[in-house]
Amino acid sequence: MADQRYLRLVDRSHYWSYFYTGLFIRQIIAQWQAAGYNLAGRPEILATLFNLGFVHSKPGPDPHVGGADLTIGDRSYTFGSLAFEFYYSGDLSDSYPFAPKAQEAAPTLVANLQP
């Protein structure tokens, strides 16, 4: 089964990569919902947990943005903060409409989560 999964993930169509990503994100959402926390409208938290892995998904009232450090130009981001910036940029809103998040509700982008 692991060989089949690997072959699926390296398939050039990307279907399986997107499929497994969707399953993982749905699993994270369900885990947090079961603990009483809603991750709707929190792409930065979902991206952070996707980047760090399920083992670091610990539902709580104050999730932090983090993940791998990325430098673009002269600006540093974490995986989760870059996801937040891109998601709310509206760059794909013609294909994937969303309700913009109020500026005052934007999270403080912090350094990587510590395991």
N, C-alpha and C positions, 0 to 999 in steps of 0.2 A: 504494500500500500504506500509506503514512503517513496518508493521509486516512481510510482504513478503520480503521486502528489508533486514530486519534483519536476517531472516531465510536464505536468499541467502548468506549473508556475513559470517555466521557461518557454512555454508556447508563445509564439509571436503574436497571436491574436489578442492576448492579454485577458481573454474572457475569464479564465480560472483565477488569475491574479486578482481581478476585480471581485469575483465571486467570493474568494476566501477573505478578502479585505472586508467586504460587506458582512460576511458571517461573523468575523472578529468584532467589528464595530457593533453589530447587533447584540453580541454576547456581552460586551462592555455595558451597553445601554441597559440591557436586562438586569445585569448584576447591580448596577447603581439604582435602578428603579426598585428592585427587590429590597434594597437597603433604605428606600425612602428618598432618594435623590434623583432629580431630573436633570439630564444632560442635554435637553433640547436647547438649541441655540448656543451650544458650547463647543464649537469645532476645535478650539484650541486645546480643550481637555481631551476630546476624543483623539486628536492627532498626537498629543503627548503620550497617551496610553498605547496607541497603536505603535508608536516609535519605541517605547520602553518595554512593551510586552505585558501580557495579562498578569504576570506575577507581581507587577507593580501597581495593579489596579486595586486600590483600597478605598472603597466608597467612604465619603465623609463630607461634612458641611462646607469645607474650604479647600477645594482641589486647586493645585498649583500647576501653572504652565511650565513645561520644560521639554526635555528630550535632547537630542544631539544638537551641538552648537554648529551653526552655519554662518558663514560670512559672505555677504553679497555686497560687492563694492567695498565701502569702508564701514558698513553697518553690520553688527552681529545680531543674530536671531537664535532662538531655540526652534526646534522642529515645530513645537506647538504654537509659538508666537507667530511664526511664518504662516502657519495654517490659518490663524486668526486674521492676519493681515490680508491674505489672499481671499479667504472666504468672504469677508466683508468689503473687499475692494469693489465687488460688483462686476468684475471682469468677465464672468461667465453667466451673468444674470439673464442674458437673452436665452440661454439654453437651460439654466437651472435657477429659476426665480426664487427669491428669498425675501424675508422681511428684514430690512436693515436694523441693526442693533443700535440702540440709543448710545450716543457717545459717553454719557455719564455712567452707563452700565458696563463700559468696556473694562475688562479685567486688567489688573496690574500684571505686566509681563515680568516674570521673575526668572532667576537662573534655573538651571537644571534641577529636577527632583532628585533627591538623594534616596538611594535604595534603603 
